[in-house]
Amino acid sequence: MRKRKVWVISPLFYGMGAAMLAMGAFTWQYDHLAALVELTAAVLCLAGVGASDLLYHRNVNRALRSAERVLTAAELEALENFGLPVAVAAPAGDVVWANGAFARSLGARHDYVGVNVQTYLYPRTLRQVMDAAGVAVTHRGREYSVYGAPARDGASILYFVDETDFKAIEKEHREQRVVVCMAAFDNREELVHDSVGGDDSRVTAEVEAVLRRWVVEEMGGFIRRYSTGRYVILTDDAHVEAAKQKRFRVLDDVRSVKNAGGMSATVSIGVGRGAASAAESESWARQALDMALGRGGDQVAVKAPEDTYEFFGGNSKGVEKRDKVRTRVIAATLTDHVKDSDRVFIMGHKNSDLDSLGSAVGLWAAITKGLEKPAAVVVARGQSLAGVLIDRVERAYPGQRVFISPPEAVQNATDRSLLIVTDTHSVNLVESRELLDRVPRVVVVDHHRMMVSHITNALIFYHEPYASSASEMVTELVQYIKASAIDGVDAEALLAGISLDTKNFIMHTGVRTFEASAFLRRRGADTVNVKRLFSGSMEDYKLKAQLVSGAEIYRGCAIALSGMEQNGMRVAAAQAADELLSIQGVRASFVLFRQSGGVNISARSLGDLNVQVILEGFGGGGHFSGAGAQIPNASVVQVRRELLAALDRYLNEESKKG
């Protein structure tokens, strides 16, 4: 910081001014005009230095008088002998007085008077110190808490409390705090499903060896297996922080283990960090592991206080589970809850699409026709993107109220009602948050990767991130509830939902996707009618073409922008994001458009990039190959700049791994 030692600098300037006067007098003999210029400059310099000197001394005297008015002579003497460093700063920030403790600790026995106090507060400012009740600063390797007291005429009295030793003890305690981790070999069943001989034992042994080597050699802890494919790990906070800095390379080490068919092993790890006790850390670790598995596995979730999460990895696609036992158990449990309810409400996400509404219609048919319980689909018609499907269903069931508005649902709900949330699990994305809060009994059916803002009070949380769509999950459920309840338009609604999320069976499909589609075809789903549900207007097609034609390519990603709010833009943006993937060399697509004063992002990928991880930084979510986000109070230009920065971070991280 710049020093204001005017009493040292002033004589220099006075001398320079005198020299300039002498030069002017000498020049007068040869050139009167040049001499006048030199003499005028010399006089101005001397006047400026004199004024600055006067103002500085007046500033110092005012600060000292202010301190003297606040403190008596005895108190000043006491401060001089005070054990804590104390300094008095003038209104401009110059140190005008300090006690011996300040000189010994912060002043380093140098001449500190006249030095700007910012030297001792950086990066904090004097204003921050005066406005706060204690500000942490570091100076010459020592850590202080600085407290400020105002004096008259704008002066400030600063007290420096040396907390270096206490913070060192606190840091040591924090770094040695016990941290519990839970690990799961999340694709073990899939790896050994078709294995022969001892491949099962070999793969499991190699994965355990990698985990054990990582825990013992890098984490300084120990690991124990408590069930098949599940492990508990004990370490400390310092080693967790070190593993974070390395981005938990153990995920890559485990991925190097392959079965006879070349499929890589993956693990998921939950870390409970910052808990008050080992028991609480273990509970947090279990929650974090559930979160990691719910996001598709092959990642680490670190849970910290206040329900904050950090995620590492998660760049592999979810592995399809071939066993339908869990689906059958869920269907039986759901049936019992429906029978115990007086009425069932089925609700999707905001701006419902064909998957959200199609899965809801499938559940409605199974409950009303199969279990003979009153049910209704809750939807805001004006905001739905599946208006064609709503009209089709209402024509198919004349005289029945299949769809009701959110306010009507809230009014008719009771404590014995059951709410089924489909195609979302986030409390922030449901069609009606008021209905979610009103109904105490909730069931969730969703396929998107787990978000932190998930519904926590669900009776049943049926979440399968490997599934292609919520409609696929509902199709499997209704086969165990009552398969004959699905026919005609119900089957077409479910098949439309599957077609939407799989991009006509191209993306994110598995064996169970085609099995579900085959069942719907047997139940009367007409593929021509399903195609008609995707038909749009000429205006929507023009909007899509406009977005595609104006797209730019950035590091293998197509980015399209629309700075105007237009009707039908949401549908056009989703279609444009799909269309951009057909361009050669494009690995992912992002369409940004204005909506309700903010900016929405629709993202798609071919599986090379995890767009869900990228859009999580914008408060969005989805799954590996398709995601979205809504950024309020932002401009398209600003969001584009932030998106490019997010892509750089993601792609640079990927290149390091490669």
C-alpha positions as CSV (number, residue, x, y, z in Angstrom):
1,M,0.0,0.0,0.0
2,R,1.1,3.6,-0.7
3,K,2.5,5.5,2.3
4,R,1.4,9.1,3.0
5,K,4.7,10.3,4.7
6,V,4.3,13.9,3.6
7,W,6.7,15.1,6.3
8,V,9.4,13.1,4.5
9,I,8.4,13.8,1.0
10,S,7.6,17.5,1.5
11,P,11.2,18.7,1.9
12,L,12.1,16.9,-1.3
13,F,9.4,18.8,-3.2
14,Y,10.3,22.0,-1.5
15,G,13.9,21.5,-2.6
16,M,12.7,20.7,-6.1
17,G,10.6,23.8,-6.2
18,A,13.5,26.0,-5.1
19,A,15.6,24.4,-7.8
20,M,13.0,25.3,-10.3
21,L,12.9,28.9,-9.1
22,A,16.7,29.1,-9.5
23,M,16.4,27.7,-13.0
24,G,13.7,30.2,-13.9
25,A,15.9,33.1,-12.6
26,F,18.9,31.8,-14.6
27,T,16.7,31.4,-17.8
28,W,15.4,35.0,-17.4
29,Q,18.7,36.2,-18.8
30,Y,18.2,34.4,-22.1
31,D,14.4,33.9,-22.6
32,H,11.8,35.8,-20.6
33,L,8.9,33.6,-21.8
34,A,10.5,30.3,-20.9
35,A,11.5,31.8,-17.6
36,L,8.0,32.8,-16.8
37,V,6.7,29.3,-17.6
38,E,9.3,27.7,-15.2
39,L,8.7,30.3,-12.5
40,T,4.9,29.7,-12.7
41,A,5.3,25.9,-12.6
42,A,7.6,26.2,-9.6
43,V,5.2,28.5,-7.7
44,L,2.3,26.1,-8.4
45,C,4.3,23.1,-7.2
46,L,5.3,24.8,-4.0
47,A,1.7,25.9,-3.4
48,G,0.4,22.4,-4.0
49,V,3.0,20.8,-1.7
50,G,2.3,23.4,0.9
51,A,-1.5,22.8,0.7
52,S,-1.1,19.0,0.8
53,D,1.2,19.3,3.8
54,L,-1.2,21.6,5.6
55,L,-4.2,19.3,4.9
56,Y,-2.3,16.2,6.0
57,H,-1.2,17.7,9.3
58,R,-4.7,19.1,9.9
59,N,-6.0,15.5,9.2
60,V,-3.5,14.0,11.7
61,N,-4.3,16.6,14.3
62,R,-8.0,16.2,13.9
63,A,-7.7,12.4,14.3
64,L,-5.5,12.7,17.4
65,R,-7.9,15.3,18.9
66,S,-10.8,12.9,18.2
67,A,-9.0,10.1,20.0
68,E,-8.1,12.3,22.9
69,R,-11.7,13.5,23.2
70,V,-12.9,9.8,23.3
71,L,-10.1,8.7,25.6
72,T,-8.6,10.4,28.7
73,A,-4.8,10.7,29.2
74,A,-5.0,7.8,31.6
75,E,-6.9,5.7,29.1
76,L,-4.4,6.5,26.4
77,E,-1.6,5.4,28.7
78,A,-3.5,2.3,29.4
79,L,-3.9,1.6,25.7
80,E,-0.2,2.2,25.2
81,N,0.5,-0.6,27.7
82,F,-2.5,-2.7,26.5
83,G,-1.6,-6.3,25.5
84,L,-3.6,-6.1,22.3
85,P,-2.5,-4.1,19.2
86,V,-4.4,-0.9,18.9
87,A,-4.2,1.8,16.2
88,V,-5.9,5.1,15.5
89,A,-6.6,5.8,11.8
90,A,-7.4,9.2,10.3
91,P,-10.5,9.7,8.2
92,A,-8.4,9.1,5.1
93,G,-7.1,5.8,6.5
94,D,-3.6,6.8,7.6
95,V,-2.3,5.4,10.9
96,V,-1.6,8.4,13.2
97,W,-1.0,6.6,16.4
98,A,-0.5,3.0,17.6
99,N,0.6,1.3,20.8
100,G,3.6,-0.8,21.5
101,A,1.9,-4.1,20.9
102,F,0.9,-3.0,17.4
103,A,4.5,-1.9,16.7
104,R,5.8,-5.3,17.8
105,S,3.3,-7.6,16.0
106,L,1.9,-5.8,13.0
107,G,4.3,-2.9,12.5
108,A,7.3,-5.2,12.6
109,R,9.1,-2.5,14.5
110,H,9.1,-0.3,11.4
111,D,7.8,3.2,11.1
112,Y,4.1,2.6,10.6
113,V,2.9,6.1,11.2
114,G,1.5,7.5,8.0
115,V,1.0,4.1,6.4
116,N,-2.5,3.5,5.1
117,V,-4.3,1.1,7.5
118,Q,-5.4,-0.9,4.4
119,T,-2.0,-2.4,4.5
120,Y,-2.9,-4.3,7.7
121,L,-6.5,-5.1,6.6
122,Y,-6.2,-6.3,3.0
123,P,-8.3,-7.7,1.4
124,R,-10.8,-6.2,3.9
125,T,-11.5,-2.5,3.9
126,L,-11.8,0.0,6.8
127,R,-15.5,0.4,6.0
128,Q,-16.0,-3.4,6.4
129,V,-14.2,-3.4,9.7
130,M,-16.3,-0.5,11.1
131,D,-19.6,-2.0,9.8
132,A,-19.0,-5.5,11.2
133,A,-18.6,-7.0,14.7
134,G,-15.2,-8.5,14.0
135,V,-13.4,-9.1,10.7
136,A,-10.9,-11.8,10.0
137,V,-7.6,-10.6,8.4
138,T,-4.2,-12.1,7.8
139,H,-1.0,-10.1,8.1
140,R,2.6,-11.4,7.9
141,G,1.4,-15.0,8.4
142,R,-0.6,-14.2,11.6
143,E,-4.4,-14.3,11.8
144,Y,-6.3,-11.5,13.5
145,S,-9.9,-10.5,14.3
146,V,-10.2,-6.7,13.9
147,Y,-12.7,-4.7,15.8
148,G,-13.4,-1.0,15.1
149,A,-14.7,1.8,17.3
150,P,-15.6,5.2,15.7
151,A,-14.1,8.4,17.1
152,R,-15.2,12.0,16.4
153,D,-14.4,13.8,13.1
154,G,-14.3,10.5,11.2
155,A,-11.3,8.9,13.0
156,S,-11.3,5.2,13.8
157,I,-9.8,3.1,16.6
158,L,-8.9,-0.4,15.6
159,Y,-8.2,-3.4,17.9
160,F,-6.3,-6.4,16.6
161,V,-7.0,-9.7,18.4
162,D,-4.3,-12.3,17.5
163,E,-6.2,-15.7,17.0
164,T,-3.5,-17.5,15.1
165,D,-3.0,-20.2,17.8
166,F,-6.7,-20.7,18.3
167,K,-7.4,-21.1,14.6
168,A,-4.5,-23.5,14.3
169,I,-6.1,-25.6,17.0
170,E,-9.5,-25.3,15.4
171,K,-8.0,-26.3,12.0
172,E,-6.3,-29.3,13.5
173,H,-9.5,-30.3,15.3
174,R,-11.5,-29.9,12.1
175,E,-9.0,-31.9,10.0
176,Q,-9.0,-34.8,12.5
177,R,-12.8,-34.9,12.7
178,V,-14.1,-38.4,11.9
179,V,-15.9,-38.7,8.6
180,V,-18.0,-41.7,7.6
181,C,-18.3,-42.7,4.0
182,M,-20.6,-45.4,2.5
183,A,-19.7,-47.0,-0.8
184,A,-21.7,-49.2,-3.1
185,F,-20.6,-51.4,-6.0
186,D,-23.6,-50.0,-8.0
187,N,-23.5,-52.2,-11.2
188,R,-22.3,-55.5,-9.7
189,E,-25.4,-57.4,-10.8
190,E,-25.2,-56.2,-14.4
191,L,-21.5,-57.0,-14.6
192,V,-21.9,-60.6,-13.4
193,H,-25.3,-61.3,-15.0
194,D,-23.8,-63.0,-18.1
195,S,-20.5,-64.0,-16.5
196,V,-19.2,-67.5,-16.5
197,G,-16.8,-69.3,-14.2
198,G,-15.0,-67.2,-11.6
199,D,-15.5,-63.8,-13.4
200,D,-17.9,-62.7,-10.7
201,S,-15.4,-63.4,-7.9
202,R,-12.6,-61.8,-9.9
203,V,-14.4,-58.6,-10.6
204,T,-15.6,-58.2,-7.1
205,A,-12.2,-58.9,-5.7
206,E,-10.5,-56.4,-8.0
207,V,-13.0,-53.6,-7.1
208,E,-12.6,-54.3,-3.4
209,A,-8.8,-54.2,-3.8
210,V,-9.0,-50.8,-5.5
211,L,-11.2,-49.4,-2.8
212,R,-9.0,-50.9,0.0
213,R,-5.9,-49.5,-1.6
214,W,-7.5,-46.0,-1.9
215,V,-8.8,-46.0,1.7
216,V,-5.6,-47.3,3.3
217,E,-2.9,-45.5,1.3
218,E,-4.7,-42.2,0.3
219,M,-7.4,-41.7,2.9
220,G,-5.6,-42.9,6.0
221,G,-8.6,-44.9,7.2
222,F,-10.1,-48.4,7.0
223,I,-12.9,-50.1,5.1
224,R,-15.3,-52.9,6.0
225,R,-17.9,-54.7,3.9
226,Y,-21.2,-54.9,5.7
227,S,-23.3,-56.5,2.9
228,T,-23.0,-57.6,-0.7
229,G,-21.6,-54.8,-2.6
230,R,-21.8,-52.3,0.3
231,Y,-18.9,-50.9,2.3
232,V,-18.4,-48.5,5.2
233,I,-15.3,-46.3,5.3
234,L,-13.9,-44.3,8.2
235,T,-11.4,-41.5,7.6
236,D,-10.9,-37.8,8.6
237,D,-11.8,-34.5,7.2
238,A,-8.2,-33.6,6.0
239,H,-8.1,-36.7,3.8
240,V,-11.6,-36.0,2.4
241,E,-10.4,-32.5,1.4
242,A,-7.3,-34.0,-0.3
243,A,-9.5,-36.5,-2.2
244,K,-11.8,-33.6,-3.3
245,Q,-8.8,-31.7,-4.7
246,K,-8.0,-34.9,-6.8
247,R,-11.7,-35.1,-7.8
248,F,-11.9,-38.5,-6.2
249,R,-9.7,-40.4,-8.7
250,V,-10.8,-43.6,-7.2
251,L,-13.8,-43.5,-9.5
252,D,-11.5,-43.7,-12.5
253,D,-9.5,-46.5,-10.9
254,V,-12.6,-48.6,-10.3
255,R,-13.7,-47.9,-13.8
256,S,-10.6,-49.6,-15.1
257,V,-11.8,-52.9,-13.7
258,K,-13.8,-54.7,-16.5
259,N,-15.6,-58.0,-16.8
260,A,-15.1,-60.6,-19.5
261,G,-17.4,-58.6,-21.8
262,G,-15.5,-55.4,-21.4
263,M,-18.0,-53.6,-19.3
264,S,-16.5,-51.3,-16.7
265,A,-17.2,-51.5,-13.0
266,T,-18.5,-48.4,-11.2
267,V,-19.0,-47.4,-7.6
268,S,-20.9,-44.7,-5.8
269,I,-19.8,-43.1,-2.6
270,G,-21.6,-41.0,0.0
271,V,-19.6,-38.8,2.3
272,G,-21.0,-37.3,5.5
273,R,-18.8,-34.3,6.1
274,G,-19.0,-31.7,8.9
275,A,-21.3,-33.6,11.2
276,A,-21.3,-33.1,14.9
277,S,-20.8,-36.8,15.7
278,A,-19.9,-40.1,14.1
279,A,-23.5,-41.2,14.2
280,E,-24.7,-38.1,12.4
281,S,-21.9,-38.5,9.8
282,E,-23.0,-42.1,9.2
283,S,-26.6,-40.9,8.7
284,W,-25.5,-38.1,6.3
285,A,-23.3,-40.6,4.4
286,R,-26.3,-42.9,3.8
287,Q,-28.3,-39.9,2.5
288,A,-25.4,-38.9,0.3
289,L,-25.1,-42.4,-1.1
290,D,-28.8,-42.5,-1.9
291,M,-28.4,-39.2,-3.7
292,A,-25.4,-40.5,-5.7
293,L,-27.3,-43.7,-6.7
294,G,-30.4,-41.7,-7.6
295,R,-28.3,-39.6,-10.0
296,G,-27.2,-42.6,-11.9
297,G,-24.3,-43.9,-9.9
298,D,-20.5,-43.8,-10.7
299,Q,-20.1,-40.6,-8.6
300,V,-19.3,-39.3,-5.2
301,A,-21.8,-37.2,-3.2
302,V,-20.5,-35.1,-0.3
303,K,-23.2,-34.0,2.2
304,A,-22.3,-31.0,4.4
305,P,-24.4,-29.1,7.0
306,E,-27.6,-27.3,5.9
307,D,-28.3,-30.0,3.3
308,T,-25.6,-28.8,0.9
309,Y,-24.2,-31.3,-1.5
310,E,-21.1,-31.5,-3.8
311,F,-20.9,-34.0,-6.6
312,F,-17.9,-35.5,-8.3
313,G,-18.0,-37.8,-11.3
314,G,-21.4,-38.8,-12.6
315,N,-20.3,-38.9,-16.3
316,S,-21.4,-42.4,-17.0
317,K,-24.8,-43.5,-18.2
318,G,-27.1,-45.2,-15.8
319,V,-27.1,-49.0,-16.2
320,E,-30.4,-50.6,-16.9
321,K,-31.7,-52.9,-14.2
322,R,-33.1,-56.1,-15.6
323,D,-34.9,-57.3,-12.5
324,K,-38.6,-56.3,-12.2
325,V,-39.1,-57.5,-8.7
326,R,-38.9,-54.0,-7.2
327,T,-41.5,-52.9,-9.7
328,R,-43.9,-55.6,-8.6
329,V,-43.4,-54.7,-4.9
330,I,-43.9,-51.0,-5.7
331,A,-47.1,-51.8,-7.6
332,A,-48.5,-53.9,-4.7
333,T,-47.7,-51.2,-2.1
334,L,-49.2,-48.5,-4.3
335,T,-52.3,-50.5,-4.7
336,D,-52.7,-50.7,-0.9
337,H,-52.3,-46.9,-0.5
338,V,-54.8,-46.2,-3.3
339,K,-57.4,-48.5,-1.6
340,D,-56.8,-46.7,1.7
341,S,-57.5,-43.3,0.1
342,D,-60.8,-41.5,-0.5
343,R,-59.5,-39.9,-3.7
344,V,-56.3,-39.8,-5.8
345,F,-54.8,-36.8,-7.5
346,I,-52.1,-37.3,-10.1
347,M,-49.8,-34.4,-10.9
348,G,-46.8,-33.9,-13.2
349,H,-44.4,-31.0,-13.6
350,K,-44.9,-27.4,-14.6
351,N,-45.5,-26.9,-18.4
352,S,-46.4,-30.6,-18.6
353,D,-45.3,-32.5,-21.7
354,L,-46.4,-35.7,-23.3
355,D,-44.3,-37.8,-20.8
356,S,-45.6,-36.0,-17.8
357,L,-49.2,-36.0,-18.9
358,G,-49.1,-39.5,-20.6
359,S,-47.8,-41.2,-17.4
360,A,-50.5,-39.4,-15.4
361,V,-53.2,-40.6,-17.8
362,G,-51.9,-44.1,-17.5
363,L,-52.1,-44.0,-13.7
364,W,-55.5,-42.5,-13.9
365,A,-56.8,-45.3,-16.1
366,A,-55.2,-48.0,-13.8
367,I,-56.8,-46.4,-10.7
368,T,-60.2,-45.6,-12.0
369,K,-60.8,-48.6,-14.2
370,G,-58.6,-51.1,-12.5
371,L,-59.0,-50.3,-8.8
372,E,-62.3,-48.4,-9.2
373,K,-61.2,-45.4,-7.1
374,P,-62.0,-41.8,-8.0
375,A,-59.0,-40.1,-9.5
376,A,-58.1,-36.9,-11.4
377,V,-55.2,-35.6,-13.3
378,V,-54.1,-32.1,-12.1
379,V,-52.9,-29.9,-14.9
380,A,-52.8,-26.2,-15.7
381,R,-54.3,-26.3,-19.2
382,G,-53.0,-22.9,-20.3
383,Q,-49.4,-23.8,-19.6
384,S,-49.4,-27.4,-20.8
385,L,-47.4,-28.4,-23.9
386,A,-49.6,-31.4,-24.4
387,G,-52.9,-29.7,-25.2
388,V,-53.5,-32.1,-28.1
389,L,-53.4,-35.1,-25.7
390,I,-55.8,-33.4,-23.3
391,D,-58.3,-33.0,-26.0
392,R,-57.9,-36.6,-27.2
393,V,-58.5,-38.0,-23.7
394,E,-61.5,-35.8,-23.0
395,R,-63.1,-36.9,-26.3
396,A,-62.4,-40.6,-25.4
397,Y,-64.0,-40.2,-22.0
398,P,-67.1,-38.0,-22.5
399,G,-68.9,-37.2,-19.2
400,Q,-65.9,-38.0,-17.0
401,R,-63.7,-35.3,-15.5
402,V,-60.3,-36.7,-16.2
403,F,-58.5,-33.3,-15.7
404,I,-59.0,-30.7,-13.0
405,S,-57.2,-27.4,-12.3
406,P,-54.7,-27.1,-9.4
407,P,-57.0,-24.7,-7.3
408,E,-59.9,-27.2,-7.6
409,A,-57.6,-30.0,-6.5
410,V,-56.5,-28.1,-3.5
411,Q,-60.1,-27.3,-2.6
412,N,-61.2,-31.0,-2.9
413,A,-58.2,-32.6,-1.2
414,T,-58.5,-34.1,2.3
415,D,-56.2,-35.7,4.8
416,R,-57.1,-39.1,3.4
417,S,-56.3,-38.2,-0.2
418,L,-53.3,-39.6,-2.1
419,L,-51.1,-37.5,-4.4
420,I,-49.0,-39.2,-7.0
421,V,-46.3,-37.0,-8.5
422,T,-45.0,-38.3,-11.8
423,D,-42.1,-37.2,-14.1
424,T,-40.5,-35.0,-11.5
425,H,-39.3,-35.3,-7.9
426,S,-38.4,-31.7,-7.2
427,V,-40.6,-29.7,-5.0
428,N,-39.8,-26.6,-7.1
429,L,-41.0,-28.2,-10.4
430,V,-44.3,-29.8,-9.5
431,E,-47.5,-28.5,-11.2
432,S,-48.9,-27.2,-7.9
433,R,-46.7,-26.7,-4.8
434,E,-49.8,-25.8,-2.8
435,L,-51.3,-29.2,-3.5
436,L,-48.1,-30.9,-2.6
437,D,-48.1,-29.1,0.8
438,R,-51.9,-29.8,1.3
439,V,-51.8,-33.6,0.8
440,P,-49.9,-35.4,3.5
441,R,-49.7,-38.8,1.6
442,V,-47.5,-38.6,-1.5
443,V,-46.1,-41.1,-4.0
444,V,-43.3,-40.2,-6.4
445,V,-42.7,-41.9,-9.8
446,D,-39.8,-40.4,-11.7
447,H,-36.8,-41.2,-13.9
448,H,-34.8,-38.0,-13.8
449,R,-31.4,-38.0,-12.0
450,M,-31.7,-37.0,-8.4
451,M,-31.8,-33.4,-7.4
452,V,-31.1,-31.9,-4.0
453,S,-34.6,-30.3,-3.9
454,H,-36.3,-33.7,-4.0
455,I,-39.6,-34.6,-2.2
456,T,-38.6,-36.0,1.2
457,N,-41.9,-37.1,2.8
458,A,-43.0,-39.6,0.1
459,L,-44.7,-42.8,1.2
460,I,-43.2,-44.4,-2.0
461,F,-40.3,-42.9,-3.8
462,Y,-40.2,-45.0,-7.0
463,H,-37.1,-43.5,-8.7
464,E,-35.3,-45.2,-11.5
465,P,-32.7,-42.9,-13.3
466,Y,-31.9,-45.6,-15.9
467,A,-35.5,-45.7,-17.2
468,S,-36.2,-43.9,-20.5
469,S,-39.3,-42.1,-19.2
470,A,-41.9,-41.9,-16.5
471,S,-44.3,-43.4,-19.0
472,E,-42.1,-46.5,-19.2
473,M,-42.2,-46.8,-15.4
474,V,-45.9,-46.4,-15.3
475,T,-46.4,-48.9,-18.1
476,E,-44.6,-51.5,-16.0
477,L,-46.5,-50.6,-12.8
478,V,-50.0,-50.9,-14.4
479,Q,-49.2,-54.4,-15.7
480,Y,-49.0,-55.5,-12.0
481,I,-52.0,-53.4,-10.9
482,K,-54.4,-54.4,-13.7
483,A,-53.1,-54.7,-17.2
484,S,-56.6,-54.8,-18.8
485,A,-57.3,-51.3,-17.5
486,I,-55.1,-49.8,-20.2
487,D,-56.5,-49.6,-23.7
488,G,-56.9,-47.3,-26.6
489,V,-56.1,-43.7,-25.8
490,D,-54.5,-44.6,-22.5
491,A,-52.0,-46.8,-24.2
492,E,-51.4,-44.1,-26.9
493,A,-50.7,-41.5,-24.2
494,L,-48.1,-43.7,-22.5
495,L,-46.5,-44.6,-25.9
496,A,-46.3,-40.9,-26.8
497,G,-44.5,-40.2,-23.5
498,I,-42.0,-43.0,-24.2
499,S,-41.5,-41.7,-27.8
500,L,-40.9,-38.2,-26.6
501,D,-38.2,-38.9,-24.1
502,T,-36.5,-41.5,-26.3
503,K,-36.6,-39.3,-29.5
504,N,-38.6,-42.0,-31.2
505,F,-36.6,-44.9,-29.6
506,I,-33.2,-43.5,-30.5
507,M,-31.9,-42.2,-27.2
508,H,-31.9,-43.6,-23.7
509,T,-33.6,-46.9,-24.6
510,G,-33.1,-50.3,-23.0
511,V,-34.7,-53.8,-23.2
512,R,-37.4,-52.8,-20.8
513,T,-38.3,-49.8,-23.0
514,F,-39.2,-52.0,-25.9
515,E,-41.0,-54.5,-23.7
516,A,-43.2,-51.7,-22.3
517,S,-43.8,-50.4,-25.8
518,A,-44.8,-53.9,-27.0
519,F,-47.3,-54.2,-24.2
520,L,-48.8,-50.9,-25.2
521,R,-49.1,-51.9,-28.8
522,R,-50.9,-55.1,-27.7
523,R,-53.3,-52.9,-25.7
524,G,-54.3,-51.0,-28.7
525,A,-51.9,-48.1,-29.1
526,D,-52.0,-46.9,-32.7
527,T,-48.6,-45.6,-33.8
528,V,-50.3,-43.3,-36.4
529,N,-52.4,-41.6,-33.6
530,V,-49.3,-41.3,-31.5
531,K,-47.5,-39.5,-34.4
532,R,-50.5,-37.1,-34.6
533,L,-49.9,-36.1,-31.0
534,F,-46.5,-34.7,-32.0
535,S,-47.9,-32.5,-34.8
536,G,-47.4,-28.8,-34.5
537,S,-48.4,-25.6,-36.3
538,M,-46.5,-23.9,-39.1
539,E,-45.5,-21.1,-36.8
540,D,-43.8,-23.6,-34.5
541,Y,-42.0,-25.1,-37.4
542,K,-40.7,-21.7,-38.5
543,L,-39.5,-20.9,-35.0
544,K,-37.6,-24.2,-34.9
545,A,-36.1,-23.5,-38.3
546,Q,-35.1,-20.0,-37.2
547,L,-33.3,-21.3,-34.1
548,V,-31.5,-24.0,-36.0
549,S,-30.3,-21.7,-38.8
550,G,-28.9,-19.2,-36.3
551,A,-27.0,-21.7,-34.1
552,E,-23.3,-21.5,-33.5
553,I,-20.8,-24.3,-32.8
554,Y,-18.6,-24.0,-29.7
555,R,-16.2,-26.8,-28.8
556,G,-18.5,-29.4,-30.4
557,C,-21.7,-28.0,-28.9
558,A,-24.4,-26.3,-30.9
559,I,-25.8,-23.1,-29.1
560,A,-28.9,-21.4,-30.4
561,L,-30.4,-18.1,-29.0
562,S,-33.7,-16.3,-29.1
563,G,-34.0,-12.9,-27.4
564,M,-37.7,-12.5,-28.0
565,E,-40.6,-14.0,-26.0
566,Q,-42.9,-15.8,-28.5
567,N,-45.8,-18.2,-28.2
568,G,-44.8,-21.8,-28.9
569,M,-41.1,-21.1,-28.2
570,R,-40.8,-23.7,-25.5
571,V,-41.9,-26.5,-28.0
572,A,-39.8,-25.0,-30.8
573,A,-36.7,-24.9,-28.5
574,A,-37.0,-28.5,-27.5
575,Q,-37.5,-29.6,-31.1
576,A,-34.5,-27.4,-32.2
577,A,-32.3,-28.9,-29.6
578,D,-33.1,-32.4,-30.9
579,E,-32.6,-31.2,-34.5
580,L,-29.2,-29.7,-33.8
581,L,-27.9,-33.1,-32.7
582,S,-28.2,-34.3,-36.3
583,I,-25.4,-31.9,-37.4
584,Q,-22.1,-33.7,-38.0
585,G,-19.6,-33.0,-35.2
586,V,-22.2,-31.8,-32.7
587,R,-22.0,-33.7,-29.4
588,A,-24.6,-31.6,-27.5
589,S,-27.0,-28.8,-28.1
590,F,-28.3,-25.9,-26.0
591,V,-31.1,-23.6,-26.9
592,L,-31.6,-20.4,-24.9
593,F,-34.8,-18.4,-25.1
594,R,-36.6,-15.8,-23.1
595,Q,-39.6,-16.8,-21.0
596,S,-41.5,-14.8,-18.3
597,G,-38.8,-12.3,-17.8
598,G,-36.0,-14.9,-17.5
599,V,-34.1,-17.3,-19.7
600,N,-34.8,-21.0,-20.3
601,I,-32.3,-23.5,-21.5
602,S,-33.2,-26.7,-23.3
603,A,-30.3,-29.1,-23.6
604,R,-29.7,-32.4,-25.4
605,S,-26.7,-34.7,-26.0
606,L,-25.9,-37.9,-27.8
607,G,-24.5,-39.4,-24.6
608,D,-21.0,-38.0,-24.9
609,L,-21.7,-35.1,-22.5
610,N,-23.7,-35.1,-19.3
611,V,-26.0,-32.1,-19.9
612,Q,-27.7,-32.6,-16.6
613,V,-24.4,-32.0,-14.7
614,I,-23.8,-28.9,-16.8
615,L,-27.2,-27.4,-16.2
616,E,-27.2,-28.1,-12.5
617,G,-25.0,-25.1,-12.1
618,F,-28.0,-23.1,-13.4
619,G,-30.4,-24.6,-11.0
620,G,-31.7,-27.1,-13.6
621,G,-31.9,-30.8,-13.9
622,G,-33.0,-33.7,-16.0
623,H,-31.0,-36.8,-17.1
624,F,-27.8,-37.6,-18.9
625,S,-28.9,-36.9,-22.5
626,G,-31.7,-34.3,-21.9
627,A,-32.0,-31.5,-19.3
628,G,-33.4,-28.0,-18.8
629,A,-33.1,-25.0,-16.6
630,Q,-34.9,-21.8,-15.9
631,I,-32.9,-18.7,-14.9
632,P,-35.0,-15.8,-13.6
633,N,-34.2,-12.2,-14.1
634,A,-31.4,-12.7,-16.6
635,S,-30.6,-11.8,-20.2
636,V,-29.9,-14.2,-23.0
637,V,-26.5,-12.7,-23.6
638,Q,-25.6,-13.1,-19.9
639,V,-26.7,-16.7,-19.7
640,R,-24.9,-17.5,-22.9
641,R,-21.6,-16.1,-21.4
642,E,-22.2,-18.2,-18.2
643,L,-23.0,-21.3,-20.3
644,L,-19.8,-21.0,-22.3
645,A,-17.8,-20.7,-19.0
646,A,-19.6,-23.8,-17.7
647,L,-18.9,-25.7,-20.9
648,D,-15.2,-24.8,-20.6
649,R,-15.0,-26.1,-17.1
650,Y,-16.8,-29.3,-17.9
651,L,-14.8,-30.0,-21.1
652,N,-11.5,-29.1,-19.5
653,E,-12.2,-31.5,-16.7
654,E,-13.1,-34.2,-19.2
655,S,-9.9,-33.6,-21.2
656,K,-7.8,-34.0,-18.0
657,K,-9.4,-37.4,-17.4
658,G,-8.8,-38.3,-21.0
